[in-house]
């Protein structure tokens, strides 16, 4: 109900919400999507942080089934949901995209969802990413590439993602969803977890990367 405009290959809101939930959006914890597109990840995370019930911005066919569910029941449920919304929290939810048009769309969608005050959107390339906080979550859905492993630009993009994560976000946890397994190898980081997901009609990997300095053996000893 909040996304009339989207990119070429957006995630469904339900899948985005499930993925964003792993970060348990909360105050003072960075949640960043460097390929935000129409803003679905940041918006779903902001709705969770604000205790905003899913579906508040849409209609349901069952609202017309007055012989089964009284209209007053719907009104009472909506009133209760609105009373539970809390937009006063201090969040650090950010969304970047290299396309000015998509940034504008993301901002408009966040406004329609009622969470524009909780998200900072800006135009920026992945190579320009940096943040003073050295903890938090990077969750993103980068381009997959139409020809998969044959698209050299996509492979180079995933290399840039890995370089930026390693050098700029040590201490954070990154999650990347992609159908391009060859490109994911170019990230150059060993996934701590691999989860199989379906995005539309595409088989995807959802990889978790724990970002630390030094080698893996030394990092494990420090835990």
C-alpha positions in Angstrom: 0.0 0.0 0.0 3.0 2.4 0.1 4.9 1.5 -3.1 3.1 2.6 -6.2 6.5 3.3 -7.8 9.4 0.8 -7.9 12.4 -0.2 -9.8 12.9 -2.8 -12.5 13.1 -5.8 -10.2 11.8 -4.9 -6.8 11.5 -7.4 -3.9 8.0 -8.2 -2.6 7.3 -6.3 0.6 6.7 -9.5 2.4 10.1 -10.9 1.6 11.8 -7.5 2.3 10.1 -7.5 5.7 11.2 -11.0 6.6 14.8 -10.1 5.6 14.8 -6.7 7.4 13.5 -8.5 10.6 16.8 -10.2 11.1 18.3 -6.9 12.1 15.6 -6.4 14.8 15.5 -2.6 14.0 16.1 -0.6 17.1 17.5 2.6 18.4 21.1 3.6 17.7 21.8 0.5 15.6 22.8 1.2 12.0 20.7 -0.4 9.3 21.9 0.5 5.8 20.9 -0.5 2.3 23.4 0.8 -0.2 21.2 -0.3 -3.2 17.9 0.8 -1.8 16.0 1.1 -5.1 12.4 2.0 -4.2 13.3 1.9 -0.5 11.6 -1.3 0.5 14.2 -2.6 3.0 14.6 0.7 4.9 10.8 1.3 4.9 9.9 -2.1 6.2 12.6 -1.7 8.9 11.3 1.7 9.9 7.8 0.4 10.1 9.0 -2.3 12.5 11.0 0.3 14.6 7.9 2.4 14.8 5.7 -0.6 15.8 3.6 0.1 12.8 1.3 -2.8 11.9 1.7 -4.4 8.4 -1.2 -3.5 6.1 -2.1 -0.2 7.6 -1.8 1.6 4.3 -3.9 -0.8 2.2 -7.5 -2.1 1.9 -8.6 -5.7 2.4 -11.3 -7.5 0.5 -12.6 -8.9 3.8 -13.7 -5.4 4.8 -16.7 -5.9 2.5 -17.7 -9.1 4.2 -20.0 -7.3 6.6 -22.2 -10.4 7.1 -19.1 -12.1 8.6 -17.1 -9.3 10.1 -18.8 -6.2 11.3 -17.5 -2.8 10.0 -16.9 -1.6 13.6 -14.4 -4.5 14.1 -12.3 -3.1 11.3 -12.5 0.4 12.7 -11.6 -0.7 16.2 -8.6 -2.7 14.9 -7.3 0.2 12.8 -7.7 2.7 15.8 -5.8 0.3 18.0 -3.0 -0.1 15.4 -2.7 3.7 15.0 -2.5 4.2 18.8 0.4 1.7 19.0 2.6 3.6 16.4 5.5 5.4 17.9 7.6 7.6 15.6 9.5 9.3 18.4 12.4 6.8 18.5 16.0 7.8 17.4 16.7 5.4 14.5 19.7 5.2 12.2 18.1 3.7 9.1 19.7 4.7 5.8 19.2 4.0 2.1 21.5 4.9 -0.8 21.3 4.5 -4.5 23.4 5.7 -7.4 20.2 6.7 -9.4 18.7 10.1 -8.4 15.3 9.0 -9.7 15.2 5.9 -7.4 16.2 8.0 -4.4 13.3 10.4 -5.1 11.0 7.4 -5.5 12.2 5.9 -2.2 11.6 9.2 -0.4 8.1 9.4 -1.8 7.3 5.8 -0.8 8.6 6.4 2.7 6.3 9.4 2.9 3.3 7.3 1.8 4.2 4.7 4.5 4.4 7.4 7.1 8.0 6.8 8.1 9.9 9.4 6.1 11.2 11.0 9.4 12.9 7.7 10.4 15.0 7.2 7.2 17.8 9.1 5.5 18.0 8.6 1.8 20.7 10.0 -0.5 22.4 9.4 -3.8 25.7 7.7 -3.4 27.8 4.9 -5.1 28.9 1.9 -3.2 32.5 3.0 -3.5 31.7 6.2 -1.6 30.1 4.5 1.4 31.4 5.1 4.9 30.0 5.6 8.4 31.5 6.5 11.7 29.7 3.6 13.4 31.6 0.3 13.3 28.6 -1.9 14.1 25.2 -2.5 12.7 23.7 -4.2 9.7 24.1 -3.7 6.0 21.2 -5.5 4.2 21.0 -5.1 0.4 19.7 -6.5 -2.9 22.3 -5.4 -5.5 21.8 -5.8 -9.3 22.0 -9.4 -10.4 23.0 -8.8 -14.0 20.9 -9.9 -17.0 23.6 -12.3 -18.3 24.8 -13.4 -14.9 28.5 -14.3 -14.9 29.0 -12.9 -18.4 28.3 -9.3 -17.3 31.7 -8.0 -16.3 30.3 -4.7 -14.9 28.2 -6.7 -12.4 31.2 -8.8 -11.3 33.2 -5.6 -10.8 30.3 -4.1 -8.8 30.3 -7.0 -6.4 34.1 -6.7 -6.1 33.6 -3.1 -5.1 30.9 -4.2 -2.5 33.4 -6.5 -0.9 36.1 -4.0 -0.8 33.9 -1.3 0.8 32.5 -3.7 3.4 35.9 -5.0 4.4 37.5 -1.5 4.7 34.7 0.7 5.9 32.4 -1.5 8.0 34.6 -3.7 10.1 32.5 -4.7 13.1 29.2 -4.8 11.2 27.2 -7.7 9.8 26.3 -7.6 6.1 23.5 -9.6 4.3 23.4 -9.7 0.5 20.6 -11.4 -1.6 21.4 -12.2 -5.2 20.6 -14.8 -7.8 24.0 -14.4 -9.3 26.2 -16.9 -7.5 29.2 -16.1 -9.7 29.0 -12.5 -8.7 28.6 -13.3 -5.0 32.0 -15.1 -5.2 33.5 -11.8 -6.4 32.6 -10.2 -3.0 35.8 -11.9 -1.8 34.5 -12.6 1.7 33.6 -16.0 3.1 29.9 -16.1 4.1 29.1 -17.1 7.7 25.7 -18.3 6.5 24.0 -19.1 3.2 20.2 -19.2 3.0 18.3 -20.2 -0.1 15.4 -17.9 -1.0 13.0 -17.4 -3.9 12.7 -13.9 -5.2 9.8 -13.9 -7.8 10.9 -16.7 -10.1 14.6 -16.5 -9.3 16.5 -18.9 -7.0 18.6 -16.7 -4.8 21.3 -16.9 -2.1 21.0 -14.8 1.0 24.6 -14.6 2.3 25.6 -13.3 5.7 29.1 -11.8 6.1 30.6 -11.0 9.5 33.0 -8.2 9.0 36.2 -8.3 11.1 39.8 -7.2 10.9 42.6 -9.7 10.4 42.1 -13.4 9.6 39.2 -15.7 10.6 41.3 -17.8 13.0 42.3 -14.7 15.0 38.8 -13.4 15.0 37.3 -16.6 16.4 39.9 -16.7 19.2 38.8 -13.2 20.2 35.2 -14.2 20.7 
